Amino acid sequence: MAVPTEEFVGVGFWVRAGGQLIDLVPQYILWFAATFAFAIGLGFYAAMTHTSVEPLVQKLATSRWYDYVAASVGSVVYFAVMERMCGATIGKRLLGLVVIRRDGGPIDFRAALGRSLAFYIDGLFFGAVAYGAMEPPLQQRLGDRWCDTLVIRRSTLPPGSAVATQSFLLALLCGVAADAACCWLSALAKVA
């Protein structure tokens, strides 16, 4: 059931920035845990092949340009998967926010991916680009305008909304798996 855009009021910049900051914590924890798990696997590999683990760990500890690319891709995919599957990341969920299409329905993957990619433009100058673009009542950053989406309070969704019934835990599992895969690909490239 689509609801006209006039029924929705977007959430302002500072609440959304808070959600982004909250999302940094699980992403850093995930990358630490994924790297730690990879290092343990590397230790098993070294033991099974009777090779020294030290050169492999040294390679793993060295930062490369593709680490930053992998982290960026992992973040984009995490946000896109979470927002497509349940309308919210961990930060948005904790703050009671949800991403929807302008007509009130759940966003598709193209829109979720577009929003996530556009964040690198909206986030310029510590979010000044997004802040300058957001106007009441919809409060859309550039990525929202380009992808025809809104960020609203979850409590304002109509009862029985398709967005409200989607599984957060399944989305979290998929988003974390996609982000961890980017981390492991970057780590594998270093030791290969």
Beta strands, then each sheet from edge to edge (+ up, - down):
strand 1: 97-101
strand 2: 149-153
sheet 1: 1+ 2-
end
